[in-house]
């Protein structure tokens, strides 16, 4: 629990710093937001400060506080919101650029379309491997590992959250 409290406090401090607001004001606004959403009709998680400081509710809170994320932060959020598209799209685009570059170089060197096609085809596999490694390197440099919020499953895993554990 102490670790979670530290993360919530860090979330409040970060918002206060980014907005140049006093920490007490940010805490007050967070608590008002929690109270406003702690209704019997609202989901339980919306009545928790963690939802508003480090989870999906943070975007709502930021809009309330008129916070505009910096470009790098917006880029990171897009990556995290669309991880599959970002990853596979980056690998495909880098691979295609490399293949097209090889084909263009072969075409300009030989003037023959068949040679360009042959070289581009031969370069496809190594270039895709290079693209995967480059994207892995860039993503791990840009997005540091972060601890995920824990679920409180007091009565076991609900049917809508099936779990499979594989041990190699």
C-alpha positions in Angstrom: 0.0 0.0 0.0 2.9 2.4 0.8 4.2 2.0 -2.8 0.7 3.0 -4.2 0.5 6.0 -1.9 3.9 7.1 -3.1 2.8 6.8 -6.7 -0.3 8.8 -6.0 1.7 11.5 -4.3 4.2 11.5 -7.1 1.3 11.9 -9.6 -0.1 14.9 -7.6 3.4 16.5 -7.4 4.0 16.0 -11.1 0.6 17.7 -12.0 1.4 20.6 -9.6 4.8 21.0 -11.2 3.6 20.8 -14.7 0.8 23.3 -14.1 2.8 25.6 -11.7 -0.1 25.2 -9.3 0.4 24.8 -5.5 0.3 21.1 -4.5 -2.5 21.8 -2.1 -4.7 23.2 -4.9 -4.1 20.1 -7.0 -4.9 17.8 -4.1 -8.1 19.7 -3.4 -9.2 19.5 -7.0 -8.4 15.8 -7.1 -10.4 15.2 -3.9 -13.3 17.2 -5.3 -13.2 15.2 -8.5 -13.2 11.9 -6.5 -16.2 13.1 -4.4 -18.1 14.2 -7.5 -17.7 10.8 -9.1 -18.3 8.7 -5.9 -21.9 8.1 -6.6 -23.8 4.8 -6.2 -24.2 4.7 -10.0 -20.5 5.3 -10.8 -18.0 2.4 -11.0 -16.1 1.8 -7.7 -12.7 2.6 -9.3 -13.8 6.2 -10.0 -14.1 6.8 -6.2 -10.3 6.2 -5.9 -7.7 8.9 -6.1 -5.3 6.6 -8.0 -7.7 6.4 -10.9 -7.5 10.2 -11.3 -3.8 10.6 -10.6 -2.1 7.7 -12.5 -4.8 5.9 -14.5 -7.4 6.7 -17.2 -9.0 9.5 -15.1 -5.9 11.6 -15.4 -6.9 12.8 -18.9 -10.2 14.1 -17.4 -8.4 15.7 -14.5 -5.9 17.4 -16.8 -8.7 18.8 -18.9 -10.3 20.2 -15.7 -7.0 21.8 -14.7 -6.4 23.0 -18.3 -3.2 21.1 -18.6 -1.7 20.7 -22.1 0.9 17.9 -22.3 4.2 18.7 -24.0 4.9 17.2 -27.4 7.1 14.3 -26.1 4.5 13.4 -23.5 1.7 13.4 -26.2 3.9 11.2 -28.4 4.4 8.7 -25.5 0.7 8.6 -24.8 -0.1 7.8 -28.4 2.5 5.0 -28.3 0.9 3.6 -25.1 -2.7 4.1 -26.3 -2.0 2.3 -29.7 0.9 -0.1 -28.9 0.3 -2.7 -31.7 -0.3 -0.2 -34.4 2.7 1.9 -33.3 5.0 -1.1 -33.1 4.0 -3.0 -36.2 3.5 0.2 -38.2 7.0 1.4 -37.4 8.5 -2.0 -38.3 6.6 -2.1 -41.6 7.4 1.5 -42.6 11.2 1.1 -41.8 11.3 -2.2 -43.7 9.6 -0.7 -46.7 11.8 2.3 -46.7 14.9 0.1 -46.6 13.6 -2.2 -49.4 12.6 0.7 -51.6 16.1 2.3 -51.0 17.8 -1.0 -52.0 15.6 -1.3 -55.0 16.3 2.3 -56.1 20.0 1.9 -55.5 20.1 -1.3 -57.6 18.0 0.3 -60.4 20.2 3.4 -60.6 23.4 1.3 -60.6 22.3 -1.3 -63.1 19.4 0.3 -64.9 17.6 -3.1 -64.9 14.3 -3.6 -63.1 14.8 -7.3 -62.6 18.1 -6.7 -60.7 16.4 -4.0 -58.6 13.5 -6.5 -57.8 16.0 -9.3 -57.0 18.1 -7.1 -54.7 15.0 -5.6 -52.9 13.6 -9.2 -52.4 16.9 -10.4 -51.0 17.2 -7.4 -48.7 13.6 -7.9 -47.3 14.4 -10.4 -44.5 17.6 -8.7 -43.2 16.0 -5.3 -43.4 12.9 -6.5 -41.5 15.2 -7.9 -38.8 17.1 -4.6 -38.6 13.7 -2.7 -38.4 12.5 -4.9 -35.5 15.7 -4.4 -33.6 15.8 -0.7 -34.2 12.2 -0.2 -33.1 12.8 -2.4 -30.0 15.8 -0.2 -29.1 14.0 3.1 -29.7 10.9 2.0 -27.8 12.8 0.7 -24.8 14.9 4.0 -24.7 11.8 6.2 -25.0 9.3 4.3 -22.7 10.8 3.2 -19.5 9.3 0.3 -17.6 6.6 1.3 -15.2 4.8 -0.5 -12.5 1.2 -1.4 -13.3 -1.6 -0.8 -10.9 -2.7 -3.9 -9.0 -6.2 -5.4 -9.1 -8.0 -6.2 -6.0 -9.5 -9.6 -6.6 -10.9 -10.4 -3.2 -13.3 -13.1 -4.5 -11.1 -14.5 -7.3 -10.7 -13.7 -11.0 -14.0 -12.7 -12.5 -15.1 -14.5 -15.7 -14.6 -11.3 -17.8 -10.8 -11.4 -16.9 -9.7 -14.8 -17.8 -6.0 -15.5 -17.1 -3.5 -17.9 -18.6 -0.1 -18.5 -17.0 2.6 -20.2 -19.1 5.7 -21.4 -17.5 8.6 -22.2 -19.9 
